[in-house]
Amino acid sequence: MATIIQILSQELSAPESHIENVIRLLDEGNTLPFIARYRKELHGGMDDTTLRTLQDRLQYLRNLEERRQEVKTSIENQGKLTDELSAAIDDAATLAEVEDLYRPYKQKRRTRATVAKEKGLEPLALLLFSQSPNLAAPEVLAKDCIDPEKGVETVEDALAGASDIIAEMVSDDADIRKSLRLLAPVKGVAVSKAAKEEEDSVYSLYYEFAQPINKLQSHQILALNRGEREGFLKVSLDIPRDLAMDRIFKRVVKPGSSATELVRAACEDSYDRLIEPSLEREIRSGLTDSANEAAIGNFALNLKPLLMQPPVKGFVTMGLDPGYRMGCKVAVVDGTGKVLDTAVVYPTYGEKQKNEAIVKLSAMCRKHGVKHIAIGNGTASRETEAMTAEMIKNLHGVGYAIVNEAGASVYSASKLAAEEFPQFDVNLRSAVSIARRLQDPLAELVKIDPKAIGVGQYQHDMPEKRLDETLGGVVEDCVNAVGVDVNTASVSLLKQVAGLTATTARNIVAYREANGAFTTRKQILKVPKLGPKAFEQCAGFLRVPESAQVLDNTGVHPESYEAAKTLLTLCSYDLRDVAAGQIRELTARVDAIGWADAAARCGVGEPTLRDMVRELLKPGRDPREDLPAPILRTDVLELKDLKPGMTLKGTVRNVIDFGVFVDIGVHQDGLVHISKVCNKFIKHPSEVVSVGDIVDVVVLDVDEKKKRISLSMRDVGKAK
């Protein structure tokens, strides 16, 4: 039996020593971001995603091993554990296989077979099941089992009870179940029909639907499940009965015996009554699990680039939260996100009110020096955008961007928002959030439950715990990849830093409020309940721009400060040169020494040395700055303005199984079907684009009535 380390090594194509090191680091309480960033020599540079996969599989394999031992102990206590069965349980690669092997020994609820056993019919069943060539006729054998006191009054009663026992034996056969489990996806078909006649719904596509099980897409599985749950669909799996029975017969039936036909009939009863319903439930559950994992993976894939969108820092920004009944909420924030002014205007109430709104907002822009306007993309967004475009014609150098406001209302009504802005109305809080989303998407979006951000599909159908774990991991990876200014970060941001908890994050904020800004990383150790282990995990991800020690504003971990100083000395530099930005030749000088030699002389591994050089060259570096900035617009485009053949620039808002939704500056996002994403075959659009990407698209079709826009990325440049 392969060990857990061997299995993970094979699955992840990584040396066993690296797997063993990561497991040890995890067991010692190290966080994944810390392991990924500061222990590269021990795992060969695995990234966050690979490490999280390793962690998930490690937990599964450990649970599997624990369950193996529980099952073996249970069977052994019954006196039925053989060496062969023990070996089979040890070799079982999945929990399902372990449960199949345990099935015959598991305490069962009262079944037809257990009732028959209580009547003393098990010996008859075993005799018939043996199908010996010289076996007497079943009717003859059954006569000896007649016992009216036990409820066996006739030969037919005895044979029926024996058949029930045989049917359960066949159902409990682990090899049969394994064989059928392999057959179903290959030969089975998922079928759905309308549950209600003549009722139109979003599930109309599935009213006459049939698809081979192994070709079902995850979004189809989730749609079928939801349609069935909401009462619009009847869904079933059609597994060819003749093929299934053939596999069972080959395993069980022995020709040439007087009991052959009885056993054959029991096999058919076993399949129809016990195996097939159980198999369908199991396969559908497995399909749902895999579809959930795919959807959660897709959500995570979309969430990361959304969180990592480039910040537009340092500019006074106006946030507009559009609305009809309650008006358009307005908040102006300075370059650090501090609220300068708020207002409510009513541009959708009529021409007069729109002009009043333009006058009022223009005055606010001039008063505070607004450079950017962020408009939420929800209700009344189009009218608010039109007003904004008209307004900024008279405001030199001001541009606007449409901001995805998903989750803004959730945040504004939260306890966190109330603590942050006790003086503001709920609606005004969302305007502040929208402005800050443009300034620093990551810092603002960490305050919101990732499920509410809206870059997935069927997220409300997902297993909540698994979704939260996965999306929480993405948020944690993004925050730690960017780094956090310990003197300005909110509790929401700080608690995502490796090694910190909600309590220690609050304690950091309380400490700086009581003692002023942190001036060194070491000072963080004075924060209550933040001990040496937590400091080891978090220190490299916390930045202290106010520190006189320039390394405190880099991703160089304090444990490597001496190594960094040694490196600078080797290359004829010092920390003052780093602070002055006068080490442009650092990489070339290390090249001259040789990376391996320089690493050895500094007492670190080569991966750590390379990270150190990158950090020293750009203290306070934000990796998001390397990405394309958001599109800032100065005019408005409406649905009626779109014509087939137009080429536009847009921002990718969502990437799902069947295509890409792109914001092209109108209220509705356009859809690029997967077949129109590029000129080569792809299994998923994420192979080509990510949320936040700036892309060129050509308009294929516009349906104003249904408000649908069909776009193509593949055909850009071909339009006439």
Buried (B, 14 or more C-beta within 10 A) or exposed (E): EEEBBEBBBEEBEBEEEBBBBBBEBBEEEBBBBBBBBBBBBBBBEBEBBBBBBBBBBBEEBEEBBEBBEEBBEBBBEEEEBEEEBBEBBBEBEEEBBBBBBBBBBEEEEEBBBBBBBEBBBBBBBEBBBEBEEEBEEBEEBBEEBEBEEBEBEEBEBBBBBBBBBBBBBBBBBBEBBBBBBEBBBEBBBBBBEBBEEEEEBEBEEBBEBEBEBEEBBBBBBBBBBBBBEEEBBBBEBBBEEEBBBEBBBEEBBBEEBBBBEBBBBBBBBBBBBBBBEBBBEBBBEBBBEEBBBBBBBBBBBBBBBBBBBBBBBEBBBBBBBBBEEBBBBBBBBBBEBEBBBBBBBBBBBEEEBBBBBBEBBBEBBEEBBBBBBBBBBBBBBBBBBBBBBBBBEEBEEBBBBBBBBBBBBBBBEBEBBEEBBEEBBBBBBBBBBBBBBBBBBBBBBBBBEBBBBBBBBBBEBBBEEBBBEBBBBBBBBBBBBBBBBBBBBBBBBBBBBBBBBEEBBBBBBEBBEEEEBBBBBBBBEEBEEBEEEBBBBBBBBBBBBBBEBBBBBBBBBBEBBEBBBBBBEBBEBEBEBBBEEEBEEBBEBBEEBEBEEBBEBBEBBBBBBBBBBBBBBBBEBBBBEEBEEBBBBEEBBEBEEBEEEBBBEBBBBBBBBBBBBBBBBBBBBBBBBBEBBBEEEEEBBBEBBBBBBBBEBBBBEBEEEEEEBBBBBBBBEEEE
